[in-house]
Amino acid sequence: MYHVYSRSTDGKHQLTDQPLNKLDAKIFADEWLGKCATWQGTTRAISMYGDVLTIEEALEGTQR
């Protein structure tokens, strides 16, 4: 299971409330980013505004 995170100048923020499977995490990330991003591999994207979005494995029992 995975969470989606955004990193920007004000820190790292978890965007998903519940862990998602990898496909759902990618769909969530694509919707959150819109079309203004470049994916670097399957788990990291950079938006045109400089924010970094990552899909990371959720630690068991972690929530927002």
CHARMM-style PDB file with segment names, atoms N, HN, CA, C and O in Angstrom:
ATOM      1  N   MET     1       0.842  -1.178   0.000  1.00  0.00      PROA
ATOM      2  CA  MET     1       0.000   0.000   0.000  1.00  0.00      PROA
ATOM      3  C   MET     1       0.893   1.249   0.000  1.00  0.00      PROA
ATOM      4  O   MET     1       2.026   1.231   0.481  1.00  0.00      PROA
ATOM      5  N   TYR     2       0.342   2.327  -0.555  1.00  0.00      PROA
ATOM      6  HN  TYR     2      -0.578   2.342  -0.946  1.00  0.00      PROA
ATOM      7  CA  TYR     2       1.143   3.530  -0.816  1.00  0.00      PROA
ATOM      8  C   TYR     2       0.399   4.800  -0.412  1.00  0.00      PROA
ATOM      9  O   TYR     2      -0.831   4.843  -0.386  1.00  0.00      PROA
ATOM     10  N   HSD     3       1.183   5.835  -0.097  1.00  0.00      PROA
ATOM     11  HN  HSD     3       2.182   5.800  -0.118  1.00  0.00      PROA
ATOM     12  CA  HSD     3       0.665   7.186   0.111  1.00  0.00      PROA
ATOM     13  C   HSD     3       1.280   8.092  -0.949  1.00  0.00      PROA
ATOM     14  O   HSD     3       2.341   7.796  -1.497  1.00  0.00      PROA
ATOM     15  N   VAL     4       0.602   9.194  -1.227  1.00  0.00      PROA
ATOM     16  HN  VAL     4      -0.260   9.434  -0.782  1.00  0.00      PROA
ATOM     17  CA  VAL     4       1.105  10.193  -2.167  1.00  0.00      PROA
ATOM     18  C   VAL     4       1.512  11.422  -1.350  1.00  0.00      PROA
ATOM     19  O   VAL     4       0.765  11.886  -0.488  1.00  0.00      PROA
ATOM     20  N   TYR     5       2.706  11.937  -1.636  1.00  0.00      PROA
ATOM     21  HN  TYR     5       3.313  11.560  -2.335  1.00  0.00      PROA
ATOM     22  CA  TYR     5       3.253  13.085  -0.910  1.00  0.00      PROA
ATOM     23  C   TYR     5       3.617  14.201  -1.879  1.00  0.00      PROA
ATOM     24  O   TYR     5       3.963  13.955  -3.035  1.00  0.00      PROA
ATOM     25  N   SER     6       3.533  15.423  -1.388  1.00  0.00      PROA
ATOM     26  HN  SER     6       3.252  15.623  -0.450  1.00  0.00      PROA
ATOM     27  CA  SER     6       3.994  16.586  -2.130  1.00  0.00      PROA
ATOM     28  C   SER     6       5.108  17.227  -1.311  1.00  0.00      PROA
ATOM     29  O   SER     6       4.981  17.392  -0.098  1.00  0.00      PROA
ATOM     30  N   ARG     7       6.194  17.586  -1.980  1.00  0.00      PROA
ATOM     31  HN  ARG     7       6.297  17.452  -2.966  1.00  0.00      PROA
ATOM     32  CA  ARG     7       7.286  18.299  -1.325  1.00  0.00      PROA
ATOM     33  C   ARG     7       7.434  19.652  -2.008  1.00  0.00      PROA
ATOM     34  O   ARG     7       7.525  19.747  -3.232  1.00  0.00      PROA
ATOM     35  N   SER     8       7.456  20.689  -1.186  1.00  0.00      PROA
ATOM     36  HN  SER     8       7.382  20.612  -0.192  1.00  0.00      PROA
ATOM     37  CA  SER     8       7.651  22.040  -1.723  1.00  0.00      PROA
ATOM     38  C   SER     8       8.490  22.813  -0.720  1.00  0.00      PROA
ATOM     39  O   SER     8       9.024  22.231   0.224  1.00  0.00      PROA
ATOM     40  N   THR     9       8.607  24.099  -0.915  1.00  0.00      PROA
ATOM     41  HN  THR     9       8.172  24.571  -1.682  1.00  0.00      PROA
ATOM     42  CA  THR     9       9.458  24.904  -0.039  1.00  0.00      PROA
ATOM     43  C   THR     9       8.991  24.904   1.414  1.00  0.00      PROA
ATOM     44  O   THR     9       9.784  25.173   2.317  1.00  0.00      PROA
ATOM     45  N   ASP    10       7.710  24.604   1.649  1.00  0.00      PROA
ATOM     46  HN  ASP    10       7.066  24.385   0.916  1.00  0.00      PROA
ATOM     47  CA  ASP    10       7.220  24.598   3.028  1.00  0.00      PROA
ATOM     48  C   ASP    10       7.196  23.199   3.650  1.00  0.00      PROA
ATOM     49  O   ASP    10       6.612  23.017   4.718  1.00  0.00      PROA
ATOM     50  N   GLY    11       7.812  22.216   3.009  1.00  0.00      PROA
ATOM     51  HN  GLY    11       8.287  22.363   2.142  1.00  0.00      PROA
ATOM     52  CA  GLY    11       7.950  20.896   3.613  1.00  0.00      PROA
ATOM     53  C   GLY    11       7.267  19.788   2.827  1.00  0.00      PROA
ATOM     54  O   GLY    11       6.851  19.969   1.683  1.00  0.00      PROA
ATOM     55  N   LYS    12       7.168  18.638   3.480  1.00  0.00      PROA
ATOM     56  HN  LYS    12       7.506  18.492   4.410  1.00  0.00      PROA
ATOM     57  CA  LYS    12       6.575  17.443   2.886  1.00  0.00      PROA
ATOM     58  C   LYS    12       5.163  17.269   3.435  1.00  0.00      PROA
ATOM     59  O   LYS    12       4.946  17.349   4.644  1.00  0.00      PROA
ATOM     60  N   HSD    13       4.204  17.031   2.540  1.00  0.00      PROA
ATOM     61  HN  HSD    13       4.381  16.966   1.558  1.00  0.00      PROA
ATOM     62  CA  HSD    13       2.807  16.907   2.933  1.00  0.00      PROA
ATOM     63  C   HSD    13       2.217  15.619   2.376  1.00  0.00      PROA
ATOM     64  O   HSD    13       2.350  15.331   1.187  1.00  0.00      PROA
ATOM     65  N   GLN    14       1.568  14.851   3.236  1.00  0.00      PROA
ATOM     66  HN  GLN    14       1.460  15.086   4.202  1.00  0.00      PROA
ATOM     67  CA  GLN    14       0.872  13.644   2.792  1.00  0.00      PROA
ATOM     68  C   GLN    14      -0.476  14.055   2.216  1.00  0.00      PROA
ATOM     69  O   GLN    14      -1.252  14.750   2.873  1.00  0.00      PROA
ATOM     70  N   LEU    15      -0.753  13.629   0.993  1.00  0.00      PROA
ATOM     71  HN  LEU    15      -0.123  13.064   0.459  1.00  0.00      PROA
ATOM     72  CA  LEU    15      -1.978  14.032   0.305  1.00  0.00      PROA
ATOM     73  C   LEU    15      -3.103  13.013   0.433  1.00  0.00      PROA
ATOM     74  O   LEU    15      -4.271  13.368   0.274  1.00  0.00      PROA
ATOM     75  N   THR    16      -2.782  11.773   0.713  1.00  0.00      PROA
ATOM     76  HN  THR    16      -1.834  11.484   0.843  1.00  0.00      PROA
ATOM     77  CA  THR    16      -3.791  10.717   0.813  1.00  0.00      PROA
ATOM     78  C   THR    16      -4.088  10.415   2.261  1.00  0.00      PROA
ATOM     79  O   THR    16      -3.176  10.336   3.084  1.00  0.00      PROA
ATOM     80  N   ASP    17      -5.374  10.243   2.582  1.00  0.00      PROA
ATOM     81  HN  ASP    17      -6.115  10.306   1.913  1.00  0.00      PROA
ATOM     82  CA  ASP    17      -5.765   9.913   3.951  1.00  0.00      PROA
ATOM     83  C   ASP    17      -5.539   8.437   4.272  1.00  0.00      PROA
ATOM     84  O   ASP    17      -5.074   8.091   5.358  1.00  0.00      PROA
ATOM     85  N   GLN    18      -5.869   7.584   3.327  1.00  0.00      PROA
ATOM     86  HN  GLN    18      -6.246   7.864   2.445  1.00  0.00      PROA
ATOM     87  CA  GLN    18      -5.743   6.133   3.516  1.00  0.00      PROA
ATOM     88  C   GLN    18      -4.718   5.594   2.523  1.00  0.00      PROA
ATOM     89  O   GLN    18      -4.568   6.140   1.430  1.00  0.00      PROA
ATOM     90  N   PRO    19      -4.010   4.522   2.897  1.00  0.00      PROA
ATOM     91  CA  PRO    19      -3.093   3.901   1.938  1.00  0.00      PROA
ATOM     92  C   PRO    19      -3.853   3.385   0.717  1.00  0.00      PROA
ATOM     93  O   PRO    19      -4.972   2.886   0.837  1.00  0.00      PROA
ATOM     94  N   LEU    20      -3.242   3.509  -0.446  1.00  0.00      PROA
ATOM     95  HN  LEU    20      -2.333   3.915  -0.544  1.00  0.00      PROA
ATOM     96  CA  LEU    20      -3.838   3.079  -1.712  1.00  0.00      PROA
ATOM     97  C   LEU    20      -2.942   2.021  -2.353  1.00  0.00      PROA
ATOM     98  O   LEU    20      -1.748   1.946  -2.064  1.00  0.00      PROA
ATOM     99  N   ASN    21      -3.539   1.198  -3.236  1.00  0.00      PROA
ATOM    100  HN  ASN    21      -4.509   1.259  -3.471  1.00  0.00      PROA
ATOM    101  CA  ASN    21      -2.667   0.319  -4.007  1.00  0.00      PROA
ATOM    102  C   ASN    21      -1.914   1.195  -5.002  1.00  0.00      PROA
ATOM    103  O   ASN    21      -2.272   2.355  -5.205  1.00  0.00      PROA
ATOM    104  N   LYS    22      -0.872   0.643  -5.622  1.00  0.00      PROA
ATOM    105  HN  LYS    22      -0.581  -0.299  -5.457  1.00  0.00      PROA
ATOM    106  CA  LYS    22       0.006   1.472  -6.455  1.00  0.00      PROA
ATOM    107  C   LYS    22      -0.733   2.100  -7.641  1.00  0.00      PROA
ATOM    108  O   LYS    22      -0.479   3.255  -7.979  1.00  0.00      PROA
ATOM    109  N   LEU    23      -1.640   1.355  -8.272  1.00  0.00      PROA
ATOM    110  HN  LEU    23      -1.846   0.416  -7.997  1.00  0.00      PROA
ATOM    111  CA  LEU    23      -2.391   1.902  -9.406  1.00  0.00      PROA
ATOM    112  C   LEU    23      -3.278   3.061  -8.972  1.00  0.00      PROA
ATOM    113  O   LEU    23      -3.308   4.095  -9.639  1.00  0.00      PROA
ATOM    114  N   ASP    24      -3.999   2.907  -7.865  1.00  0.00      PROA
ATOM    115  HN  ASP    24      -3.974   2.067  -7.323  1.00  0.00      PROA
ATOM    116  CA  ASP    24      -4.856   3.990  -7.372  1.00  0.00      PROA
ATOM    117  C   ASP    24      -4.029   5.201  -6.931  1.00  0.00      PROA
ATOM    118  O   ASP    24      -4.459   6.340  -7.107  1.00  0.00      PROA
ATOM    119  N   ALA    25      -2.848   4.960  -6.363  1.00  0.00      PROA
ATOM    120  HN  ALA    25      -2.499   4.034  -6.220  1.00  0.00      PROA
ATOM    121  CA  ALA    25      -1.971   6.063  -5.964  1.00  0.00      PROA
ATOM    122  C   ALA    25      -1.513   6.842  -7.200  1.00  0.00      PROA
ATOM    123  O   ALA    25      -1.443   8.071  -7.162  1.00  0.00      PROA
ATOM    124  N   LYS    26      -1.203   6.145  -8.287  1.00  0.00      PROA
ATOM    125  HN  LYS    26      -1.260   5.148  -8.318  1.00  0.00      PROA
ATOM    126  CA  LYS    26      -0.786   6.813  -9.532  1.00  0.00      PROA
ATOM    127  C   LYS    26      -1.946   7.618 -10.118  1.00  0.00      PROA
ATOM    128  O   LYS    26      -1.747   8.738 -10.588  1.00  0.00      PROA
ATOM    129  N   ILE    27      -3.159   7.052 -10.091  1.00  0.00      PROA
ATOM    130  HN  ILE    27      -3.321   6.142  -9.710  1.00  0.00      PROA
ATOM    131  CA  ILE    27      -4.337   7.774 -10.592  1.00  0.00      PROA
ATOM    132  C   ILE    27      -4.577   9.034  -9.761  1.00  0.00      PROA
ATOM    133  O   ILE    27      -4.826  10.106 -10.314  1.00  0.00      PROA
ATOM    134  N   PHE    28      -4.501   8.906  -8.425  1.00  0.00      PROA
ATOM    135  HN  PHE    28      -4.299   8.035  -7.976  1.00  0.00      PROA
ATOM    136  CA  PHE    28      -4.668  10.054  -7.532  1.00  0.00      PROA
ATOM    137  C   PHE    28      -3.626  11.121  -7.853  1.00  0.00      PROA
ATOM    138  O   PHE    28      -3.957  12.302  -7.952  1.00  0.00      PROA
ATOM    139  N   ALA    29      -2.368  10.712  -8.016  1.00  0.00      PROA
ATOM    140  HN  ALA    29      -2.099   9.752  -7.935  1.00  0.00      PROA
ATOM    141  CA  ALA    29      -1.284  11.652  -8.292  1.00  0.00      PROA
ATOM    142  C   ALA    29      -1.501  12.365  -9.621  1.00  0.00      PROA
ATOM    143  O   ALA    29      -1.311  13.578  -9.715  1.00  0.00      PROA
ATOM    144  N   ASP    30      -1.899  11.618 -10.645  1.00  0.00      PROA
ATOM    145  HN  ASP    30      -2.054  10.633 -10.568  1.00  0.00      PROA
ATOM    146  CA  ASP    30      -2.162  12.234 -11.953  1.00  0.00      PROA
ATOM    147  C   ASP    30      -3.274  13.273 -11.864  1.00  0.00      PROA
ATOM    148  O   ASP    30      -3.170  14.348 -12.454  1.00  0.00      PROA
ATOM    149  N   GLU    31      -4.336  12.956 -11.130  1.00  0.00      PROA
ATOM    150  HN  GLU    31      -4.421  12.082 -10.651  1.00  0.00      PROA
ATOM    151  CA  GLU    31      -5.443  13.902 -10.977  1.00  0.00      PROA
ATOM    152  C   GLU    31      -5.006  15.126 -10.193  1.00  0.00      PROA
ATOM    153  O   GLU    31      -5.398  16.245 -10.527  1.00  0.00      PROA
ATOM    154  N   TRP    32      -4.210  14.937  -9.168  1.00  0.00      PROA
ATOM    155  HN  TRP    32      -3.892  14.029  -8.897  1.00  0.00      PROA
ATOM    156  CA  TRP    32      -3.766  16.052  -8.339  1.00  0.00      PROA
ATOM    157  C   TRP    32      -2.844  16.976  -9.128  1.00  0.00      PROA
ATOM    158  O   TRP    32      -2.916  18.197  -8.995  1.00  0.00      PROA
ATOM    159  N   LEU    33      -1.971  16.382  -9.954  1.00  0.00      PROA
ATOM    160  HN  LEU    33      -1.912  15.390 -10.062  1.00  0.00      PROA
ATOM    161  CA  LEU    33      -1.014  17.173 -10.725  1.00  0.00      PROA
ATOM    162  C   LEU    33      -1.630  17.856 -11.936  1.00  0.00      PROA
ATOM    163  O   LEU    33      -1.181  18.928 -12.343  1.00  0.00      PROA
ATOM    164  N   GLY    34      -2.651  17.244 -12.510  1.00  0.00      PROA
ATOM    165  HN  GLY    34      -3.016  16.373 -12.180  1.00  0.00      PROA
ATOM    166  CA  GLY    34      -3.171  17.751 -13.773  1.00  0.00      PROA
ATOM    167  C   GLY    34      -2.188  17.438 -14.884  1.00  0.00      PROA
ATOM    168  O   GLY    34      -1.491  16.426 -14.818  1.00  0.00      PROA
ATOM    169  N   LYS    35      -2.116  18.278 -15.900  1.00  0.00      PROA
ATOM    170  HN  LYS    35      -2.683  19.100 -15.954  1.00  0.00      PROA
ATOM    171  CA  LYS    35      -1.228  18.028 -17.032  1.00  0.00      PROA
ATOM    172  C   LYS    35       0.059  18.829 -16.943  1.00  0.00      PROA
ATOM    173  O   LYS    35       0.849  18.823 -17.887  1.00  0.00      PROA
ATOM    174  N   CYS    36       0.287  19.512 -15.843  1.00  0.00      PROA
ATOM    175  HN  CYS    36      -0.355  19.518 -15.076  1.00  0.00      PROA
ATOM    176  CA  CYS    36       1.436  20.407 -15.723  1.00  0.00      PROA
ATOM    177  C   CYS    36       2.577  19.772 -14.942  1.00  0.00      PROA
ATOM    178  O   CYS    36       3.116  20.387 -14.022  1.00  0.00      PROA
ATOM    179  N   ALA    37       2.952  18.540 -15.303  1.00  0.00      PROA
ATOM    180  HN  ALA    37       2.514  18.041 -16.050  1.00  0.00      PROA
ATOM    181  CA  ALA    37       4.019  17.869 -14.573  1.00  0.00      PROA
ATOM    182  C   ALA    37       4.771  16.923 -15.492  1.00  0.00      PROA
ATOM    183  O   ALA    37       4.278  16.517 -16.544  1.00  0.00      PROA
ATOM    184  N   THR    38       5.967  16.587 -15.066  1.00  0.00      PROA
ATOM    185  HN  THR    38       6.367  16.917 -14.211  1.00  0.00      PROA
ATOM    186  CA  THR    38       6.793  15.630 -15.780  1.00  0.00      PROA
ATOM    187  C   THR    38       7.095  14.472 -14.839  1.00  0.00      PROA
ATOM    188  O   THR    38       7.682  14.666 -13.775  1.00  0.00      PROA
ATOM    189  N   TRP    39       6.694  13.268 -15.234  1.00  0.00      PROA
ATOM    190  HN  TRP    39       6.217  13.111 -16.099  1.00  0.00      PROA
ATOM    191  CA  TRP    39       6.994  12.081 -14.426  1.00  0.00      PROA
ATOM    192  C   TRP    39       8.421  11.649 -14.702  1.00  0.00      PROA
ATOM    193  O   TRP    39       8.854  11.578 -15.852  1.00  0.00      PROA
ATOM    194  N   GLN    40       9.148  11.362 -13.628  1.00  0.00      PROA
ATOM    195  HN  GLN    40       8.797  11.420 -12.693  1.00  0.00      PROA
ATOM    196  CA  GLN    40      10.511  10.830 -13.704  1.00  0.00      PROA
ATOM    197  C   GLN    40      10.456   9.426 -13.113  1.00  0.00      PROA
ATOM    198  O   GLN    40      10.694   9.246 -11.918  1.00  0.00      PROA
ATOM    199  N   GLY    41      10.151   8.454 -13.922  1.00  0.00      PROA
ATOM    200  HN  GLY    41       9.958   8.601 -14.893  1.00  0.00      PROA
ATOM    201  CA  GLY    41       9.937   7.104 -13.430  1.00  0.00      PROA
ATOM    202  C   GLY    41       8.474   6.930 -13.047  1.00  0.00      PROA
ATOM    203  O   GLY    41       7.624   7.724 -13.450  1.00  0.00      PROA
ATOM    204  N   THR    42       8.183   5.905 -12.277  1.00  0.00      PROA
ATOM    205  HN  THR    42       8.874   5.260 -11.949  1.00  0.00      PROA
ATOM    206  CA  THR    42       6.789   5.602 -11.944  1.00  0.00      PROA
ATOM    207  C   THR    42       6.333   6.185 -10.618  1.00  0.00      PROA
ATOM    208  O   THR    42       5.138   6.164 -10.325  1.00  0.00      PROA
ATOM    209  N   THR    43       7.259   6.710  -9.797  1.00  0.00      PROA
ATOM    210  HN  THR    43       8.230   6.727 -10.035  1.00  0.00      PROA
ATOM    211  CA  THR    43       6.863   7.157  -8.461  1.00  0.00      PROA
ATOM    212  C   THR    43       7.274   8.588  -8.130  1.00  0.00      PROA
ATOM    213  O   THR    43       7.166   8.997  -6.974  1.00  0.00      PROA
ATOM    214  N   ARG    44       7.739   9.355  -9.101  1.00  0.00      PROA
ATOM    215  HN  ARG    44       7.826   9.023 -10.040  1.00  0.00      PROA
ATOM    216  CA  ARG    44       8.185  10.728  -8.819  1.00  0.00      PROA
ATOM    217  C   ARG    44       7.846  11.635  -9.992  1.00  0.00      PROA
ATOM    218  O   ARG    44       8.113  11.307 -11.148  1.00  0.00      PROA
ATOM    219  N   ALA    45       7.257  12.774  -9.678  1.00  0.00      PROA
ATOM    220  HN  ALA    45       7.040  13.041  -8.739  1.00  0.00      PROA
ATOM    221  CA  ALA    45       6.927  13.759 -10.712  1.00  0.00      PROA
ATOM    222  C   ALA    45       7.302  15.147 -10.212  1.00  0.00      PROA
ATOM    223  O   ALA    45       7.326  15.409  -9.010  1.00  0.00      PROA
ATOM    224  N   ILE    46       7.590  16.022 -11.154  1.00  0.00      PROA
ATOM    225  HN  ILE    46       7.570  15.809 -12.131  1.00  0.00      PROA
ATOM    226  CA  ILE    46       7.897  17.415 -10.820  1.00  0.00      PROA
ATOM    227  C   ILE    46       6.899  18.295 -11.561  1.00  0.00      PROA
ATOM    228  O   ILE    46       6.756  18.210 -12.781  1.00  0.00      PROA
ATOM    229  N   SER    47       6.208  19.148 -10.795  1.00  0.00      PROA
ATOM    230  HN  SER    47       6.324  19.218  -9.804  1.00  0.00      PROA
ATOM    231  CA  SER    47       5.229  20.035 -11.417  1.00  0.00      PROA
ATOM    232  C   SER    47       5.934  21.224 -12.047  1.00  0.00      PROA
ATOM    233  O   SER    47       7.100  21.490 -11.755  1.00  0.00      PROA
ATOM    234  N   MET    48       5.227  21.938 -12.909  1.00  0.00      PROA
ATOM    235  HN  MET    48       4.279  21.723 -13.146  1.00  0.00      PROA
ATOM    236  CA  MET    48       5.823  23.108 -13.548  1.00  0.00      PROA
ATOM    237  C   MET    48       6.108  24.216 -12.532  1.00  0.00      PROA
ATOM    238  O   MET    48       6.818  25.171 -12.846  1.00  0.00      PROA
ATOM    239  N   TYR    49       5.563  24.098 -11.320  1.00  0.00      PROA
ATOM    240  HN  TYR    49       4.986  23.322 -11.065  1.00  0.00      PROA
ATOM    241  CA  TYR    49       5.797  25.086 -10.257  1.00  0.00      PROA
ATOM    242  C   TYR    49       6.944  24.683  -9.347  1.00  0.00      PROA
ATOM    243  O   TYR    49       7.265  25.404  -8.402  1.00  0.00      PROA
ATOM    244  N   GLY    50       7.580  23.518  -9.623  1.00  0.00      PROA
ATOM    245  HN  GLY    50       7.320  22.932 -10.391  1.00  0.00      PROA
ATOM    246  CA  GLY    50       8.734  23.097  -8.839  1.00  0.00      PROA
ATOM    247  C   GLY    50       8.430  22.141  -7.700  1.00  0.00      PROA
ATOM    248  O   GLY    50       9.356  21.646  -7.057  1.00  0.00      PROA
ATOM    249  N   ASP    51       7.158  21.867  -7.431  1.00  0.00      PROA
ATOM    250  HN  ASP    51       6.406  22.269  -7.954  1.00  0.00      PROA
ATOM    251  CA  ASP    51       6.825  20.906  -6.386  1.00  0.00      PROA
ATOM    252  C   ASP    51       7.176  19.501  -6.862  1.00  0.00      PROA
ATOM    253  O   ASP    51       7.093  19.201  -8.053  1.00  0.00      PROA
ATOM    254  N   VAL    52       7.565  18.650  -5.931  1.00  0.00      PROA
ATOM    255  HN  VAL    52       7.633  18.894  -4.963  1.00  0.00      PROA
ATOM    256  CA  VAL    52       7.882  17.264  -6.242  1.00  0.00      PROA
ATOM    257  C   VAL    52       6.792  16.396  -5.637  1.00  0.00      PROA
ATOM    258  O   VAL    52       6.467  16.529  -4.457  1.00  0.00      PROA
ATOM    259  N   LEU    53       6.230  15.513  -6.441  1.00  0.00      PROA
ATOM    260  HN  LEU    53       6.494  15.404  -7.399  1.00  0.00      PROA
ATOM    261  CA  LEU    53       5.196  14.601  -5.975  1.00  0.00      PROA
ATOM    262  C   LEU    53       5.784  13.199  -5.993  1.00  0.00      PROA
ATOM    263  O   LEU    53       6.363  12.779  -6.994  1.00  0.00      PROA
ATOM    264  N   THR    54       5.637  12.470  -4.883  1.00  0.00      PROA
ATOM    265  HN  THR    54       5.167  12.811  -4.069  1.00  0.00      PROA
ATOM    266  CA  THR    54       6.160  11.110  -4.819  1.00  0.00      PROA
ATOM    267  C   THR    54       5.090  10.150  -4.353  1.00  0.00      PROA
ATOM    268  O   THR    54       4.180  10.516  -3.609  1.00  0.00      PROA
ATOM    269  N   ILE    55       5.216   8.910  -4.806  1.00  0.00      PROA
ATOM    270  HN  ILE    55       5.955   8.613  -5.410  1.00  0.00      PROA
ATOM    271  CA  ILE    55       4.382   7.810  -4.338  1.00  0.00      PROA
ATOM    272  C   ILE    55       5.320   6.925  -3.529  1.00  0.00      PROA
ATOM    273  O   ILE    55       6.285   6.374  -4.061  1.00  0.00      PROA
ATOM    274  N   GLU    56       5.026   6.793  -2.230  1.00  0.00      PROA
ATOM    275  HN  GLU    56       4.243   7.241  -1.798  1.00  0.00      PROA
ATOM    276  CA  GLU    56       5.917   6.055  -1.337  1.00  0.00      PROA
ATOM    277  C   GLU    56       5.152   4.964  -0.615  1.00  0.00      PROA
ATOM    278  O   GLU    56       3.963   5.102  -0.329  1.00  0.00      PROA
ATOM    279  N   GLU    57       5.847   3.887  -0.326  1.00  0.00      PROA
ATOM    280  HN  GLU    57       6.813   3.775  -0.559  1.00  0.00      PROA
ATOM    281  CA  GLU    57       5.220   2.777   0.385  1.00  0.00      PROA
ATOM    282  C   GLU    57       4.785   3.252   1.767  1.00  0.00      PROA
ATOM    283  O   GLU    57       5.552   3.895   2.483  1.00  0.00      PROA
ATOM    284  N   ALA    58       3.548   2.928   2.134  1.00  0.00      PROA
ATOM    285  HN  ALA    58       2.924   2.405   1.552  1.00  0.00      PROA
ATOM    286  CA  ALA    58       2.988   3.340   3.426  1.00  0.00      PROA
ATOM    287  C   ALA    58       3.527   2.418   4.518  1.00  0.00      PROA
ATOM    288  O   ALA    58       3.574   1.199   4.349  1.00  0.00      PROA
ATOM    289  N   LEU    59       3.927   3.007   5.624  1.00  0.00      PROA
ATOM    290  HN  LEU    59       3.889   3.997   5.761  1.00  0.00      PROA
ATOM    291  CA  LEU    59       4.312   2.201   6.774  1.00  0.00      PROA
ATOM    292  C   LEU    59       3.041   1.662   7.397  1.00  0.00      PROA
ATOM    293  O   LEU    59       2.032   2.366   7.455  1.00  0.00      PROA
ATOM    294  N   GLU    60       3.076   0.443   7.856  1.00  0.00      PROA
ATOM    295  HN  GLU    60       3.895  -0.128   7.808  1.00  0.00      PROA
ATOM    296  CA  GLU    60       1.888  -0.188   8.414  1.00  0.00      PROA
ATOM    297  C   GLU    60       1.346   0.627   9.585  1.00  0.00      PROA
ATOM    298  O   GLU    60       2.088   1.000  10.494  1.00  0.00      PROA
ATOM    299  N   GLY    61       0.036   0.896   9.549  1.00  0.00      PROA
ATOM    300  HN  GLY    61      -0.567   0.592   8.811  1.00  0.00      PROA
ATOM    301  CA  GLY    61      -0.625   1.618  10.632  1.00  0.00      PROA
ATOM    302  C   GLY    61      -0.485   3.121  10.584  1.00  0.00      PROA
ATOM    303  O   GLY    61      -0.898   3.796  11.527  1.00  0.00      PROA
ATOM    304  N   THR    62       0.089   3.684   9.508  1.00  0.00      PROA
ATOM    305  HN  THR    62       0.424   3.135   8.741  1.00  0.00      PROA
ATOM    306  CA  THR    62       0.245   5.139   9.452  1.00  0.00      PROA
ATOM    307  C   THR    62      -0.934   5.774   8.737  1.00  0.00      PROA
ATOM    308  O   THR    62      -1.452   5.233   7.760  1.00  0.00      PROA
ATOM    309  N   GLN    63      -1.342   6.906   9.227  1.00  0.00      PROA
ATOM    310  HN  GLN    63      -0.921   7.346  10.021  1.00  0.00      PROA
ATOM    311  CA  GLN    63      -2.359   7.715   8.595  1.00  0.00      PROA
ATOM    312  C   GLN    63      -1.937   9.154   8.703  1.00  0.00      PROA
ATOM    313  O   GLN    63      -0.941   9.469   9.354  1.00  0.00      PROA
ATOM    314  N   ARG    64      -2.678  10.021   8.077  1.00  0.00      PROA
ATOM    315  HN  ARG    64      -3.487   9.764   7.548  1.00  0.00      PROA
ATOM    316  CA  ARG    64      -2.390  11.451   8.068  1.00  0.00      PROA
ATOM    317  C   ARG    64      -2.419  12.040   9.444  1.00  0.00      PROA
ATOM    318  OT1 ARG    64      -2.196  13.239   9.607  1.00  0.00      PROA
TER     319      ARG     64
END
